Amino acid sequence: MSEWTVHGARPVYSSPWVSLDLVDVEPPGHDRYEHHLIKLAPVAAVVLIDDAHRVLLMWRHRFATGSWSWEIPSGIVEDDETPEAAALREVLEETGYEVTPEQLTPLAYSEPIGGMCDAVHHVYLARGARKIAEPVDTHEADRIEWVALDKIQDMIDARQIVAGVAVTGLLQLLARRP
């Protein structure tokens, strides 16, 4: 096992959501060079499932890829909150459903772009959510629907669900089915 040596870094750009550094690295047995490092704020996401074995999905457009797909509620973990608190907040803001801390259980943890990014995704499972309001973040989704769990694999295969955090969480849920 060998680790790369980091000799230093210089910031190129920084915001509360993302920063870009050029890092002076030296892989074992190779010359030093500058490698891009993207630092993203951590993300918390929730797969909500009801008693009818349906998951709550949001149909939304992503301008960066110019694509439409179904996603699970998710968002950035703010500086003053835990991933669990962010997950609860995002579900309420994006869908109007309330989840209590007792209903939230860890489902997956991923580092989706480990080679050049330090992003982390915390994905939780929640059962028993209840609708208490309309979504606050009305720009987040064009539609919010309960979809049968049995349809999820086909939707992933058909590229109707493509966001990494959603695919990770939903595949973990499918893998854990009895």
GIZIZI-V18359 format. One record per backbone hydrogen bond with DSSP energy under -0.5 kcal/mol. CO is the residue of the C=O (numbers start at 1). NH is the residue of the N-H. E is the energy in kcal/mol with one decimal. If there is no record, write none. Layout:
# GIZIZI-V18359
co=CO nh=NH e=E
co=CO nh=NH e=E
This chain:
# GIZIZI-V18359
co=5 nh=7 e=-0.6
co=5 nh=26 e=-2.1
co=8 nh=24 e=-2.7
co=10 nh=22 e=-2.6
co=13 nh=20 e=-2.7
co=17 nh=41 e=-2.1
co=18 nh=15 e=-1.7
co=19 nh=39 e=-2.9
co=20 nh=12 e=-3.3
co=20 nh=13 e=-1.7
co=21 nh=23 e=-0.6
co=21 nh=37 e=-2.5
co=22 nh=10 e=-2.4
co=23 nh=25 e=-0.9
co=23 nh=35 e=-2.7
co=24 nh=7 e=-3.3
co=24 nh=8 e=-0.8
co=25 nh=33 e=-2.3
co=26 nh=5 e=-2.4
co=27 nh=30 e=-2.3
co=31 nh=27 e=-0.5
co=33 nh=25 e=-2.8
co=33 nh=35 e=-0.5
co=35 nh=23 e=-3.0
co=37 nh=21 e=-2.6
co=37 nh=39 e=-0.5
co=38 nh=40 e=-0.6
co=38 nh=118 e=-2.2
co=39 nh=19 e=-2.0
co=42 nh=77 e=-2.9
co=43 nh=122 e=-3.0
co=44 nh=75 e=-2.0
co=45 nh=124 e=-2.6
co=46 nh=48 e=-0.7
co=46 nh=73 e=-0.5
co=47 nh=126 e=-2.4
co=48 nh=56 e=-1.6
co=49 nh=128 e=-0.8
co=50 nh=53 e=-1.7
co=53 nh=149 e=-3.0
co=54 nh=50 e=-2.1
co=55 nh=57 e=-0.6
co=55 nh=147 e=-3.0
co=57 nh=145 e=-2.6
co=58 nh=60 e=-0.6
co=58 nh=71 e=-2.3
co=59 nh=142 e=-3.0
co=59 nh=143 e=-1.1
co=60 nh=69 e=-2.1
co=61 nh=63 e=-0.6
co=62 nh=65 e=-0.6
co=62 nh=66 e=-1.6
co=62 nh=67 e=-1.4
co=67 nh=62 e=-2.9
co=69 nh=60 e=-2.5
co=71 nh=58 e=-2.8
co=73 nh=46 e=-2.3
co=75 nh=44 e=-2.8
co=76 nh=78 e=-0.7
co=78 nh=81 e=-1.7
co=82 nh=86 e=-2.4
co=83 nh=87 e=-2.3
co=84 nh=88 e=-2.2
co=85 nh=89 e=-2.3
co=86 nh=90 e=-2.9
co=87 nh=91 e=-2.1
co=88 nh=92 e=-1.8
co=89 nh=93 e=-2.9
co=90 nh=94 e=-2.7
co=91 nh=95 e=-2.2
co=91 nh=96 e=-0.8
co=91 nh=97 e=-0.8
co=92 nh=96 e=-1.5
co=93 nh=136 e=-1.5
co=93 nh=137 e=-2.4
co=96 nh=132 e=-2.8
co=96 nh=133 e=-1.5
co=98 nh=130 e=-1.8
co=100 nh=103 e=-1.3
co=100 nh=104 e=-0.5
co=101 nh=104 e=-1.0
co=103 nh=127 e=-0.8
co=105 nh=125 e=-3.1
co=108 nh=123 e=-3.1
co=110 nh=121 e=-2.8
co=111 nh=114 e=-0.9
co=113 nh=116 e=-1.5
co=113 nh=117 e=-1.6
co=116 nh=38 e=-2.7
co=120 nh=43 e=-2.4
co=121 nh=110 e=-2.1
co=121 nh=123 e=-0.6
co=122 nh=45 e=-2.6
co=123 nh=107 e=-3.1
co=123 nh=108 e=-2.2
co=124 nh=47 e=-3.0
co=125 nh=105 e=-2.4
co=126 nh=49 e=-2.5
co=130 nh=98 e=-3.2
co=136 nh=138 e=-1.8
co=137 nh=140 e=-1.8
co=143 nh=59 e=-2.7
co=145 nh=57 e=-3.2
co=145 nh=147 e=-0.5
co=147 nh=55 e=-3.1
co=148 nh=151 e=-2.0
co=149 nh=152 e=-1.3
co=149 nh=153 e=-0.5
co=151 nh=155 e=-2.0
co=152 nh=156 e=-2.4
co=153 nh=157 e=-2.6
co=154 nh=158 e=-2.0
co=155 nh=160 e=-3.1
co=155 nh=161 e=-1.0
co=156 nh=159 e=-1.6
co=160 nh=70 e=-3.3
co=163 nh=167 e=-2.9
co=164 nh=168 e=-2.8
co=165 nh=169 e=-2.0
co=166 nh=170 e=-2.9
co=167 nh=171 e=-2.6
co=168 nh=172 e=-2.1
co=169 nh=173 e=-2.1
co=170 nh=174 e=-2.5
co=171 nh=175 e=-2.5
co=172 nh=176 e=-1.3
co=174 nh=177 e=-1.1
